Amino acid sequence: MYLVTGATGNVGAHIVTSLLTMGTAVRATSRNPATAALPAGTDIVPATTGAETFAGVRAIFLNPAAVHDRAEEFLHQAASAGVRRIVVLSSSSVLDDHPANYTGILHRDLEQHVAATGLEWTFLRAGMFAANTRQWATAIRSEGVVRAAHGHVPIAPLHERDLAAAAVRALTSDDLLATAPVLTGPELRTPAEQAHLIGRAIGSDIRFEEVDPATGRELMIAQGLPPRIAESLLRYYEHALAEPIHPTPSLPITTTRHRVVIDTGSTTTPPTSGPRRFRHFHRGLRAPPLGDVGPPPHHRVRLSRAAGSNAAAAATTTMTAAIATKAWL
């Protein structure tokens, strides 16, 4: 049995689906089990800690947002119930120890709590999600513009489906045991370039307007982000400017003592010819019709890491086009 926290979120829902496809038993936590839109066969339980939550669970995917300030209690109950492994949705921000980096502090503390349990662990240190560009949707629809700070800082956007694929591998195999791979997308794209690519995908001329960081902070808060998260995102770009992100290219090798390559995907859809890039995340947004996005295409994750290093890992990931069209049009 696998327990997925935050199971209705961008990453968790894909993990649940993948595990069920593999024929494994899945329990999922949700703040509202009655309305959780998860596949048939999922054991959906309230997002609270208790013996019934952990009964029979071998490994847990832990989304920090699902436990908030209950992390220590959650981990204690998991260990007491006989859980063997914790796979944490962490952040590459842990590598930046700036005191204003709230996201980094939060995830670094959680990693330390998990390591202290003595359980098996993997920390998936994800970079910026490609899905974060959805916060621009309202301005794109109403004005045809994206306003943001740090518009010319290159980052490597990561698709949540590819992060989910890495999480499934960490849950179900020992390939990533006791490692903390940094997960990125396969190419560098500035926010200005991302806005341009979204415009091409929807057939519209999207302008990018650079704003100062203070204004960028206020815009993100207006879009619904908590102030500390907005500040952490600004810090992410500042850190990327000072220490550029270097996506690791795909390497055609198999699992060895020194390096791991993960290759996962749909069992019913032919594989893609190679990693998809940011432009593929938004490709095909004009079809199918609104609210009628078909099943996602095959996705492939290739993750490489140097032996004996928790932070030197990086991933080249694919990006699928399964984004709801109505977010943009």
N, C-alpha and C positions, 0 to 999 in steps of 0.2 A: 504494500500500500504506500502511495506517495501522497503527501499533503502539499497542496499549493495554496499559499496565502496570496491575497490580492488577486483572486482567480478571475475576476471579471474585468481586470485592467488590461492595458495594451499588451503586456507581456504574458501575464498569467493565463489569459484565455487561450493563447496559442500553446502554452505548455500543457494545459489540461487536454486539449484536443490531440496533441501529439502523443501523450502518454496513453490515452484511451485507444488510439489507433494501434499502438504497440501491444494492446491487450492487457495492460496493467490496470490494477485497481487504483482509483484516484478519489481522494477526498479534497474538497475545495472549501475555503472559508469565504464568506460573504457577509457584508453588513445586513443584507436583506435576502436571505435564502429563497424566499417565496418568489422574488422577481429576478433572481439571477439567471441570465440567459446562457446556460452552459449545456453542453451536449448530454443526451440521455446516457445514463450509466454513471454520471458523476454523483458522488455522495456529498451533498452540499450541506454545510453546517454553519452556524452563526460564527462571526469573527470574534469569538471569546475563547479564553483558555479554560480547559477542563479535561478531565481524564478521557471523556468520549472523543475529544478532538484528536488525541494522539494515539488512541487504541489501535494497535496493529500497524502503525506507521513506521516505515523503514527510513525514509528520507524526506526532508522538507525543503521546498523552495520558499525562502523567506524574503518577502518584500517589506522593507522598513516601513513603508506607509501603512501597512496592514497591522503593525503592532505598536507604532508610535512610542509612547513612554512605557510600554509594557514589555519591552524586549527581554529584560532580565527574568521577569516572571515567566514569560513564554519559554525561554530557553531552559529554565530550571525544570519546568513541567515536562518539556520534551525529553530532556535527559532522564528524568525520573521514570518516564513511561517507556524507556528503552529505544528511543529513536537513535539511529546510528549516524546520520549524516545531515548536515545543514548546507544548503547552497544559497548563498546570499546574493541578492541583487544589490551590488555595491556600485561605486562610482569611481571613475578615474580621477575625480577631484580629490580623492584621499592622498594623491601624490603631491598636492599643493598644500603646504602647511601654513598658509597665510591666515592670520586670525579672523579675517573677514569672510573666510570661506566656510560658511555655515554647512553647506552640503558635505564638504570634505570632512569636517569635524563630526557630523552626524554619522556618516558611514564608517569613518575610522573607529569611532567608539563602538559601533555595532560589531565590526570585525573583531575587535579586541574581546568583546563579550563572548562571541561565538568561539573564538580560539580558546578562551579560558574554560569552556565547558568540558574540554577533552574529547568532544565528538569529532568525527571526520568532517572536513569542511572544504568548501571551494568558495572563493570570493570573485564574482564576476564584475569586474570594474568597468562598467559601461561608460562610453563617452556620450556625446550629445546625440539624442534621438532625432532621426529624420522627422518623426511625427511631431516634434516641437514646433515645426513650421505651421501646424494647424492653428496656432494662436494668431497667425496673420490673416485668417480667413475673413473675418468681418471687414477689415480694412480693404482687403482685396476686392470683396464683393461690392462694397459701398463706394470706394474711391479709386480702386485700381492702383493702390500704392502700398508699399511696405516701408514702415519707419522703424529704424532700429539703430542702436549704437554698434560700433565695431564692425561695420559693414564690409570691411576689406580684410578681416582676419580669417585665414583659412582654417577650417575644421574638417573632420571626417564623419559626416552624419551616419548614424547606425540605424538600421531598420529593426524594429522590435521583434519581428518574426525570426530574424537571425540570432538575436540575443536569446530568444526562447529556445531555438535549436541547440545553442550552446548549453543552456540550462538543462535541457533534457539529457544531453550527453553527460553532464556533470552529475545528474541525479542517478542515472542508470548504469554508469560505467566508472571505472577507476582512472580514466585517462587524465582527469584534471584534479585528482585528489591532492589536497594540500597545496594548491596553487592559487594565484590571484591574477589571472590573465586580464590585460587591458583590452577591451573590445572596441574596435573602431570600424567605420565603413571603409570601403576600398579606395576612396579618392578624397582629395582636399577640395572643398568648395566654400567660398566665402558666403556670408548671408546675402550679399548683393547678387552673386551668381545663382544662389538657390531661388531667389525671387524671380530672376530672369527665366530660369528653367520651369518654374511653376507657370509663368506667363505663357511660355511656349506650349506647355502641356494643355492649357485650357484655351489657347487661341486668343490671348489677350495681351496687350502691352502693359506689363506691370512695372511701375517705376519703383526704384529704391531711393529712399531719402535718408541720408545719414543724420543722426541726431547725437547730441552729447550724452554721456553716460547717465547723467541725472535725469534727463528727459526720457532716455531709454528705460530707466528704472520705473518711472511713473507710467509709461505706456504699458509695460509688462504687468504692473499692478492693476491697471485699468482692464487688462485682458483677463484678470482673474488669478494671477500668481500672488502668493503671499510675499510680503516685502523681503524676507530673508532669502527666499528662493530666487527672486529677481536679482538681488544683490549677488548671490552665488553664481548665477548665470553670467552676469557682467564680469565677475572675477574669473570665470572659466575662460572667457575671451581674452582677458588681460594676461592670463597665464599662458594661453596659446600663442599670444603675440611675443611674449618673452621667451618661451620654450616651445618652439613649433611642434605640432603634431606630426608624427611620421607613420602613416599607415604601413603595415607590413604586407608585402605582395604575397599572392598565393604561391605556395610551394608544393609541387607535385610529388609529395613523399607520404609515407605511411607512418603509423605510430612507431616510434623508436624510443630508446632510453633518453635521447637528448631533445627530441622535438615531437610535437603532436600535430597531426592534421585531422580535422574533423570534417566529414562530408556527409551531410544528412539531408533528407528531403522527402517529398511525397512519394508514396509507393504507387500512385496511380497516374502521375503526370510525368512526362519525359523531363529529364534534367535540362537546365539551361546550359548554354555553351560556356559560361563563365560567370564571374561575379557581376552583379548588377550595380549600377552606380546611382547617384542621387536622382538623375533625370528619370530613371526607371521607377522611382518611388511614385512619381506623379504622372507617368505615361498612361494614356488612355483614359484620362479623367472625363472626357466627354461621352464615353460609352463604356459600359452599358448605362441605361437610364438611371435617374436619381433613385437612390435607395436600393438599387438592384445590382450590387457588385457580386460577381460570381466567385467561385472558389479560388483561392490564391494559387498562383503557379508554384512550381517546384522552387524551393529555396535551398541554397547551399552555403554552408559555413565552413571556412577553412581557417583553423586557429593554430598559430605556431607559438611555441614558447621555448626559451632556453632552459635547460635543466638547472634546478637548484635556485631559480630566481622567482620571486613572487611578483615582481613588478615589470619584468622585462618582456612580458608577453604582449602580443598584439594580434588582432584578427583581421582577416579580409573577409568581408561578408557581402552577401547579395542583398539587393533591395527589391521587393516585390511591388506590384502596382495595386495591391489590394487596399486602397484608401477610399473611404466613402466619397463619392463624387459630390454629394450635397455639401461637403465641407467647403467647397470652393465656388460652386456655381449657384 
